[in-house]
Amino acid sequence: MSLLRVLLCIIFPPLAVIDKGCGSVLIVFLLTIAGWIPGVIAALVIVNKR
């Protein structure tokens, strides 16, 4: 996981998972709207998966 990707997860989570597919972006976007912290956690988990 690169430092740029981690920073994107913290600043704007949906942008960090844009290459992981539409479903991931939608889930992270909805969690970010519900609360910033759940969106960041979900983005970090999705980005950290191989």
PQR file of N, CA, C, O and H, with PARSE charges and radii, in Angstrom:
ATOM      1  N   MET A   1       0.857  -1.162   0.000 -0.4000 1.5000
ATOM      2  CA  MET A   1       0.000   0.000   0.000 -0.0000 2.0000
ATOM      3  C   MET A   1       0.906   1.229   0.000  0.5500 1.7000
ATOM      4  O   MET A   1       1.808   1.350   0.830 -0.5500 1.4000
ATOM      5  N   SER A   2       0.657   2.125  -0.929 -0.4000 1.5000
ATOM      6  CA  SER A   2       1.504   3.302  -1.046 -0.0000 2.0000
ATOM      7  C   SER A   2       1.016   4.426  -0.123  0.5500 1.7000
ATOM      8  O   SER A   2      -0.134   4.453   0.315 -0.5500 1.4000
ATOM      9  H   SER A   2      -0.075   2.026  -1.603  0.4000 1.0000
ATOM     10  N   LEU A   3       1.917   5.325   0.143 -0.4000 1.5000
ATOM     11  CA  LEU A   3       1.598   6.461   1.009 -0.0000 2.0000
ATOM     12  C   LEU A   3       0.532   7.346   0.376  0.5500 1.7000
ATOM     13  O   LEU A   3      -0.333   7.872   1.077 -0.5500 1.4000
ATOM     14  H   LEU A   3       2.852   5.303  -0.212  0.4000 1.0000
ATOM     15  N   LEU A   4       0.585   7.515  -0.938 -0.4000 1.5000
ATOM     16  CA  LEU A   4      -0.422   8.330  -1.629 -0.0000 2.0000
ATOM     17  C   LEU A   4      -1.814   7.717  -1.478  0.5500 1.7000
ATOM     18  O   LEU A   4      -2.796   8.429  -1.266 -0.5500 1.4000
ATOM     19  H   LEU A   4       1.287   7.088  -1.508  0.4000 1.0000
ATOM     20  N   ARG A   5      -1.888   6.405  -1.589 -0.4000 1.5000
ATOM     21  CA  ARG A   5      -3.186   5.730  -1.468 -0.0000 2.0000
ATOM     22  C   ARG A   5      -3.738   5.871  -0.053  0.5500 1.7000
ATOM     23  O   ARG A   5      -4.944   6.050   0.122 -0.5500 1.4000
ATOM     24  H   ARG A   5      -1.091   5.827  -1.761  0.4000 1.0000
ATOM     25  N   VAL A   6      -2.877   5.793   0.955 -0.4000 1.5000
ATOM     26  CA  VAL A   6      -3.310   5.961   2.347 -0.0000 2.0000
ATOM     27  C   VAL A   6      -3.805   7.381   2.576  0.5500 1.7000
ATOM     28  O   VAL A   6      -4.822   7.584   3.239 -0.5500 1.4000
ATOM     29  H   VAL A   6      -1.898   5.648   0.813  0.4000 1.0000
ATOM     30  N   LEU A   7      -3.099   8.362   2.035 -0.4000 1.5000
ATOM     31  CA  LEU A   7      -3.543   9.752   2.163 -0.0000 2.0000
ATOM     32  C   LEU A   7      -4.883   9.976   1.475  0.5500 1.7000
ATOM     33  O   LEU A   7      -5.730  10.706   1.989 -0.5500 1.4000
ATOM     34  H   LEU A   7      -2.273   8.197   1.496  0.4000 1.0000
ATOM     35  N   LEU A   8      -5.081   9.354   0.315 -0.4000 1.5000
ATOM     36  CA  LEU A   8      -6.372   9.455  -0.354 -0.0000 2.0000
ATOM     37  C   LEU A   8      -7.478   8.811   0.479  0.5500 1.7000
ATOM     38  O   LEU A   8      -8.601   9.313   0.519 -0.5500 1.4000
ATOM     39  H   LEU A   8      -4.392   8.762  -0.104  0.4000 1.0000
ATOM     40  N   CYS A   9      -7.162   7.706   1.138 -0.4000 1.5000
ATOM     41  CA  CYS A   9      -8.148   7.052   2.009 -0.0000 2.0000
ATOM     42  C   CYS A   9      -8.574   7.982   3.141  0.5500 1.7000
ATOM     43  O   CYS A   9      -9.739   7.994   3.536 -0.5500 1.4000
ATOM     44  H   CYS A   9      -6.249   7.298   1.105  0.4000 1.0000
ATOM     45  N   ILE A  10      -7.641   8.748   3.652 -0.4000 1.5000
ATOM     46  CA  ILE A  10      -7.949   9.631   4.768 -0.0000 2.0000
ATOM     47  C   ILE A  10      -8.660  10.893   4.299  0.5500 1.7000
ATOM     48  O   ILE A  10      -9.606  11.341   4.947 -0.5500 1.4000
ATOM     49  H   ILE A  10      -6.694   8.738   3.331  0.4000 1.0000
ATOM     50  N   ILE A  11      -8.223  11.471   3.188 -0.4000 1.5000
ATOM     51  CA  ILE A  11      -8.784  12.743   2.721 -0.0000 2.0000
ATOM     52  C   ILE A  11     -10.125  12.540   2.017  0.5500 1.7000
ATOM     53  O   ILE A  11     -11.113  13.186   2.367 -0.5500 1.4000
ATOM     54  H   ILE A  11      -7.454  11.107   2.662  0.4000 1.0000
ATOM     55  N   PHE A  12     -10.166  11.649   1.028 -0.4000 1.5000
ATOM     56  CA  PHE A  12     -11.397  11.408   0.269 -0.0000 2.0000
ATOM     57  C   PHE A  12     -11.486   9.924  -0.065  0.5500 1.7000
ATOM     58  O   PHE A  12     -11.008   9.494  -1.114 -0.5500 1.4000
ATOM     59  H   PHE A  12      -9.364  11.124   0.743  0.4000 1.0000
ATOM     60  N   PRO A  13     -12.092   9.142   0.817 -0.5600 1.5000
ATOM     61  CA  PRO A  13     -12.098   7.679   0.682  0.2800 2.0000
ATOM     62  C   PRO A  13     -12.620   7.115  -0.638  0.5500 1.7000
ATOM     63  O   PRO A  13     -12.022   6.165  -1.144 -0.5500 1.4000
ATOM     64  N   PRO A  14     -13.705   7.643  -1.234 -0.5600 1.5000
ATOM     65  CA  PRO A  14     -14.168   7.038  -2.488  0.2800 2.0000
ATOM     66  C   PRO A  14     -13.158   7.143  -3.630  0.5500 1.7000
ATOM     67  O   PRO A  14     -13.111   6.271  -4.498 -0.5500 1.4000
ATOM     68  N   LEU A  15     -12.361   8.191  -3.633 -0.4000 1.5000
ATOM     69  CA  LEU A  15     -11.369   8.348  -4.689 -0.0000 2.0000
ATOM     70  C   LEU A  15     -10.250   7.319  -4.561  0.5500 1.7000
ATOM     71  O   LEU A  15      -9.641   6.945  -5.564 -0.5500 1.4000
ATOM     72  H   LEU A  15     -12.399   8.899  -2.928  0.4000 1.0000
ATOM     73  N   ALA A  16      -9.974   6.863  -3.360 -0.4000 1.5000
ATOM     74  CA  ALA A  16      -8.902   5.886  -3.140 -0.0000 2.0000
ATOM     75  C   ALA A  16      -9.271   4.506  -3.669  0.5500 1.7000
ATOM     76  O   ALA A  16      -8.379   3.732  -4.019 -0.5500 1.4000
ATOM     77  H   ALA A  16     -10.469   7.167  -2.545  0.4000 1.0000
ATOM     78  N   VAL A  17     -10.553   4.177  -3.737 -0.4000 1.5000
ATOM     79  CA  VAL A  17     -10.975   2.843  -4.186 -0.0000 2.0000
ATOM     80  C   VAL A  17     -11.593   2.866  -5.573  0.5500 1.7000
ATOM     81  O   VAL A  17     -12.314   1.940  -5.943 -0.5500 1.4000
ATOM     82  H   VAL A  17     -11.277   4.805  -3.452  0.4000 1.0000
ATOM     83  N   ILE A  18     -11.322   3.904  -6.340 -0.4000 1.5000
ATOM     84  CA  ILE A  18     -11.940   4.057  -7.654 -0.0000 2.0000
ATOM     85  C   ILE A  18     -11.562   2.917  -8.615  0.5500 1.7000
ATOM     86  O   ILE A  18     -12.345   2.578  -9.502 -0.5500 1.4000
ATOM     87  H   ILE A  18     -10.736   4.656  -6.039  0.4000 1.0000
ATOM     88  N   ASP A  19     -10.386   2.332  -8.447 -0.4000 1.5000
ATOM     89  CA  ASP A  19      -9.958   1.259  -9.342 -0.0000 2.0000
ATOM     90  C   ASP A  19     -10.360  -0.138  -8.858  0.5500 1.7000
ATOM     91  O   ASP A  19     -10.028  -1.132  -9.503 -0.5500 1.4000
ATOM     92  H   ASP A  19      -9.750   2.608  -7.726  0.4000 1.0000
ATOM     93  N   LYS A  20     -11.065  -0.220  -7.739 -0.4000 1.5000
ATOM     94  CA  LYS A  20     -11.458  -1.515  -7.178 -0.0000 2.0000
ATOM     95  C   LYS A  20     -12.836  -1.973  -7.643  0.5500 1.7000
ATOM     96  O   LYS A  20     -13.256  -3.083  -7.315 -0.5500 1.4000
ATOM     97  H   LYS A  20     -11.335   0.587  -7.215  0.4000 1.0000
ATOM     98  N   GLY A  21     -13.542  -1.145  -8.393 -0.4000 1.5000
ATOM     99  CA  GLY A  21     -14.842  -1.532  -8.911 -0.0000 2.0000
ATOM    100  C   GLY A  21     -15.950  -0.630  -8.409  0.5500 1.7000
ATOM    101  O   GLY A  21     -15.792   0.100  -7.430 -0.5500 1.4000
ATOM    102  H   GLY A  21     -13.201  -0.244  -8.660  0.4000 1.0000
ATOM    103  N   CYS A  22     -17.071  -0.697  -9.099 -0.4000 1.5000
ATOM    104  CA  CYS A  22     -18.209   0.174  -8.800 -0.0000 2.0000
ATOM    105  C   CYS A  22     -18.821  -0.115  -7.432  0.5500 1.7000
ATOM    106  O   CYS A  22     -19.228   0.806  -6.724 -0.5500 1.4000
ATOM    107  H   CYS A  22     -17.199  -1.290  -9.894  0.4000 1.0000
ATOM    108  N   GLY A  23     -18.886  -1.381  -7.065 -0.4000 1.5000
ATOM    109  CA  GLY A  23     -19.478  -1.745  -5.773 -0.0000 2.0000
ATOM    110  C   GLY A  23     -18.682  -1.209  -4.604  0.5500 1.7000
ATOM    111  O   GLY A  23     -19.253  -0.732  -3.624 -0.5500 1.4000
ATOM    112  H   GLY A  23     -18.555  -2.129  -7.640  0.4000 1.0000
ATOM    113  N   SER A  24     -17.379  -1.284  -4.700 -0.4000 1.5000
ATOM    114  CA  SER A  24     -16.523  -0.771  -3.625 -0.0000 2.0000
ATOM    115  C   SER A  24     -16.659   0.734  -3.489  0.5500 1.7000
ATOM    116  O   SER A  24     -16.727   1.260  -2.378 -0.5500 1.4000
ATOM    117  H   SER A  24     -16.914  -1.671  -5.496  0.4000 1.0000
ATOM    118  N   VAL A  25     -16.699   1.422  -4.615 -0.4000 1.5000
ATOM    119  CA  VAL A  25     -16.843   2.879  -4.590 -0.0000 2.0000
ATOM    120  C   VAL A  25     -18.177   3.259  -3.970  0.5500 1.7000
ATOM    121  O   VAL A  25     -18.248   4.200  -3.179 -0.5500 1.4000
ATOM    122  H   VAL A  25     -16.644   0.994  -5.517  0.4000 1.0000
ATOM    123  N   LEU A  26     -19.227   2.541  -4.319 -0.4000 1.5000
ATOM    124  CA  LEU A  26     -20.556   2.846  -3.782 -0.0000 2.0000
ATOM    125  C   LEU A  26     -20.619   2.601  -2.278  0.5500 1.7000
ATOM    126  O   LEU A  26     -21.159   3.421  -1.536 -0.5500 1.4000
ATOM    127  H   LEU A  26     -19.169   1.777  -4.962  0.4000 1.0000
ATOM    128  N   ILE A  27     -20.080   1.495  -1.835 -0.4000 1.5000
ATOM    129  CA  ILE A  27     -20.086   1.186  -0.394 -0.0000 2.0000
ATOM    130  C   ILE A  27     -19.304   2.232   0.382  0.5500 1.7000
ATOM    131  O   ILE A  27     -19.776   2.736   1.401 -0.5500 1.4000
ATOM    132  H   ILE A  27     -19.641   0.829  -2.438  0.4000 1.0000
ATOM    133  N   VAL A  28     -18.104   2.559  -0.099 -0.4000 1.5000
ATOM    134  CA  VAL A  28     -17.282   3.547   0.600 -0.0000 2.0000
ATOM    135  C   VAL A  28     -17.936   4.919   0.555  0.5500 1.7000
ATOM    136  O   VAL A  28     -17.870   5.662   1.534 -0.5500 1.4000
ATOM    137  H   VAL A  28     -17.721   2.149  -0.926  0.4000 1.0000
ATOM    138  N   PHE A  29     -18.562   5.269  -0.554 -0.4000 1.5000
ATOM    139  CA  PHE A  29     -19.249   6.556  -0.663 -0.0000 2.0000
ATOM    140  C   PHE A  29     -20.402   6.659   0.330  0.5500 1.7000
ATOM    141  O   PHE A  29     -20.566   7.679   1.000 -0.5500 1.4000
ATOM    142  H   PHE A  29     -18.616   4.666  -1.349  0.4000 1.0000
ATOM    143  N   LEU A  30     -21.194   5.602   0.419 -0.4000 1.5000
ATOM    144  CA  LEU A  30     -22.324   5.615   1.361 -0.0000 2.0000
ATOM    145  C   LEU A  30     -21.846   5.666   2.808  0.5500 1.7000
ATOM    146  O   LEU A  30     -22.434   6.364   3.635 -0.5500 1.4000
ATOM    147  H   LEU A  30     -21.061   4.773  -0.125  0.4000 1.0000
ATOM    148  N   LEU A  31     -20.790   4.934   3.113 -0.4000 1.5000
ATOM    149  CA  LEU A  31     -20.244   4.986   4.468 -0.0000 2.0000
ATOM    150  C   LEU A  31     -19.626   6.346   4.778  0.5500 1.7000
ATOM    151  O   LEU A  31     -19.676   6.802   5.920 -0.5500 1.4000
ATOM    152  H   LEU A  31     -20.313   4.367   2.441  0.4000 1.0000
ATOM    153  N   THR A  32     -19.049   6.990   3.781 -0.4000 1.5000
ATOM    154  CA  THR A  32     -18.479   8.322   3.983 -0.0000 2.0000
ATOM    155  C   THR A  32     -19.583   9.343   4.222  0.5500 1.7000
ATOM    156  O   THR A  32     -19.415  10.259   5.028 -0.5500 1.4000
ATOM    157  H   THR A  32     -19.008   6.619   2.853  0.4000 1.0000
ATOM    158  N   ILE A  33     -20.699   9.197   3.536 -0.4000 1.5000
ATOM    159  CA  ILE A  33     -21.829  10.097   3.772 -0.0000 2.0000
ATOM    160  C   ILE A  33     -22.398   9.872   5.171  0.5500 1.7000
ATOM    161  O   ILE A  33     -22.754  10.828   5.860 -0.5500 1.4000
ATOM    162  H   ILE A  33     -20.835   8.453   2.882  0.4000 1.0000
ATOM    163  N   ALA A  34     -22.484   8.604   5.590 -0.4000 1.5000
ATOM    164  CA  ALA A  34     -23.019   8.286   6.918 -0.0000 2.0000
ATOM    165  C   ALA A  34     -22.107   8.792   8.025  0.5500 1.7000
ATOM    166  O   ALA A  34     -22.575   9.185   9.093 -0.5500 1.4000
ATOM    167  H   ALA A  34     -22.195   7.828   5.030  0.4000 1.0000
ATOM    168  N   GLY A  35     -20.835   8.782   7.774 -0.4000 1.5000
ATOM    169  CA  GLY A  35     -19.864   9.244   8.760 -0.0000 2.0000
ATOM    170  C   GLY A  35     -18.483   9.101   8.164  0.5500 1.7000
ATOM    171  O   GLY A  35     -18.186   8.100   7.512 -0.5500 1.4000
ATOM    172  H   GLY A  35     -20.455   8.463   6.906  0.4000 1.0000
ATOM    173  N   TRP A  36     -17.649  10.079   8.376 -0.4000 1.5000
ATOM    174  CA  TRP A  36     -16.345  10.090   7.722 -0.0000 2.0000
ATOM    175  C   TRP A  36     -15.464   8.928   8.175  0.5500 1.7000
ATOM    176  O   TRP A  36     -14.775   8.319   7.357 -0.5500 1.4000
ATOM    177  H   TRP A  36     -17.890  10.892   8.905  0.4000 1.0000
ATOM    178  N   ILE A  37     -15.482   8.619   9.463 -0.4000 1.5000
ATOM    179  CA  ILE A  37     -14.625   7.559  10.010 -0.0000 2.0000
ATOM    180  C   ILE A  37     -14.964   6.178   9.415  0.5500 1.7000
ATOM    181  O   ILE A  37     -14.041   5.460   9.031 -0.5500 1.4000
ATOM    182  H   ILE A  37     -16.042   9.113  10.127  0.4000 1.0000
ATOM    183  N   PRO A  38     -16.237   5.776   9.322 -0.5600 1.5000
ATOM    184  CA  PRO A  38     -16.525   4.475   8.692  0.2800 2.0000
ATOM    185  C   PRO A  38     -16.074   4.405   7.235  0.5500 1.7000
ATOM    186  O   PRO A  38     -15.642   3.350   6.770 -0.5500 1.4000
ATOM    187  N   GLY A  39     -16.171   5.506   6.524 -0.4000 1.5000
ATOM    188  CA  GLY A  39     -15.707   5.542   5.143 -0.0000 2.0000
ATOM    189  C   GLY A  39     -14.210   5.357   5.041  0.5500 1.7000
ATOM    190  O   GLY A  39     -13.727   4.645   4.161 -0.5500 1.4000
ATOM    191  H   GLY A  39     -16.522   6.362   6.903  0.4000 1.0000
ATOM    192  N   VAL A  40     -13.467   5.996   5.941 -0.4000 1.5000
ATOM    193  CA  VAL A  40     -12.009   5.867   5.953 -0.0000 2.0000
ATOM    194  C   VAL A  40     -11.604   4.438   6.295  0.5500 1.7000
ATOM    195  O   VAL A  40     -10.707   3.879   5.664 -0.5500 1.4000
ATOM    196  H   VAL A  40     -13.860   6.574   6.656  0.4000 1.0000
ATOM    197  N   ILE A  41     -12.251   3.854   7.276 -0.4000 1.5000
ATOM    198  CA  ILE A  41     -11.930   2.476   7.678 -0.0000 2.0000
ATOM    199  C   ILE A  41     -12.229   1.500   6.546  0.5500 1.7000
ATOM    200  O   ILE A  41     -11.423   0.614   6.261 -0.5500 1.4000
ATOM    201  H   ILE A  41     -12.980   4.309   7.789  0.4000 1.0000
ATOM    202  N   ALA A  42     -13.382   1.656   5.901 -0.4000 1.5000
ATOM    203  CA  ALA A  42     -13.739   0.767   4.796 -0.0000 2.0000
ATOM    204  C   ALA A  42     -12.762   0.928   3.631  0.5500 1.7000
ATOM    205  O   ALA A  42     -12.366  -0.061   3.014 -0.5500 1.4000
ATOM    206  H   ALA A  42     -14.036   2.375   6.133  0.4000 1.0000
ATOM    207  N   ALA A  43     -12.376   2.151   3.332 -0.4000 1.5000
ATOM    208  CA  ALA A  43     -11.429   2.380   2.241 -0.0000 2.0000
ATOM    209  C   ALA A  43     -10.072   1.760   2.560  0.5500 1.7000
ATOM    210  O   ALA A  43      -9.447   1.158   1.687 -0.5500 1.4000
ATOM    211  H   ALA A  43     -12.697   2.954   3.834  0.4000 1.0000
ATOM    212  N   LEU A  44      -9.619   1.900   3.785 -0.4000 1.5000
ATOM    213  CA  LEU A  44      -8.338   1.297   4.160 -0.0000 2.0000
ATOM    214  C   LEU A  44      -8.390  -0.221   4.072  0.5500 1.7000
ATOM    215  O   LEU A  44      -7.423  -0.851   3.645 -0.5500 1.4000
ATOM    216  H   LEU A  44     -10.127   2.389   4.494  0.4000 1.0000
ATOM    217  N   VAL A  45      -9.513  -0.812   4.471 -0.4000 1.5000
ATOM    218  CA  VAL A  45      -9.649  -2.271   4.405 -0.0000 2.0000
ATOM    219  C   VAL A  45      -9.664  -2.727   2.947  0.5500 1.7000
ATOM    220  O   VAL A  45      -9.010  -3.712   2.602 -0.5500 1.4000
ATOM    221  H   VAL A  45     -10.298  -0.299   4.817  0.4000 1.0000
ATOM    222  N   ILE A  46     -10.394  -2.028   2.099 -0.4000 1.5000
ATOM    223  CA  ILE A  46     -10.494  -2.424   0.684 -0.0000 2.0000
ATOM    224  C   ILE A  46      -9.154  -2.236  -0.028  0.5500 1.7000
ATOM    225  O   ILE A  46      -8.751  -3.084  -0.824 -0.5500 1.4000
ATOM    226  H   ILE A  46     -10.925  -1.229   2.379  0.4000 1.0000
ATOM    227  N   VAL A  47      -8.473  -1.144   0.251 -0.4000 1.5000
ATOM    228  CA  VAL A  47      -7.180  -0.887  -0.390 -0.0000 2.0000
ATOM    229  C   VAL A  47      -6.139  -1.885   0.101  0.5500 1.7000
ATOM    230  O   VAL A  47      -5.254  -2.278  -0.659 -0.5500 1.4000
ATOM    231  H   VAL A  47      -8.801  -0.455   0.898  0.4000 1.0000
ATOM    232  N   ASN A  48      -6.231  -2.293   1.346 -0.4000 1.5000
ATOM    233  CA  ASN A  48      -5.243  -3.219   1.924 -0.0000 2.0000
ATOM    234  C   ASN A  48      -5.436  -4.649   1.431  0.5500 1.7000
ATOM    235  O   ASN A  48      -4.496  -5.442   1.486 -0.5500 1.4000
ATOM    236  H   ASN A  48      -6.950  -1.974   1.964  0.4000 1.0000
ATOM    237  N   LYS A  49      -6.628  -5.000   0.950 -0.4000 1.5000
ATOM    238  CA  LYS A  49      -6.870  -6.349   0.401 -0.0000 2.0000
ATOM    239  C   LYS A  49      -6.084  -6.542  -0.872  0.5500 1.7000
ATOM    240  O   LYS A  49      -5.883  -5.597  -1.635 -0.5500 1.4000
ATOM    241  H   LYS A  49      -7.392  -4.356   0.906  0.4000 1.0000
ATOM    242  N   ARG A  50      -5.642  -7.752  -1.104 -0.4000 1.5000
ATOM    243  CA  ARG A  50      -4.916  -8.034  -2.343 -0.0000 2.0000
ATOM    244  C   ARG A  50      -5.778  -8.728  -3.321  0.5500 1.7000
ATOM    245  O   ARG A  50      -5.330  -9.044  -4.423 -0.5500 1.4000
ATOM    246  H   ARG A  50      -5.806  -8.520  -0.484  0.4000 1.0000
TER
END
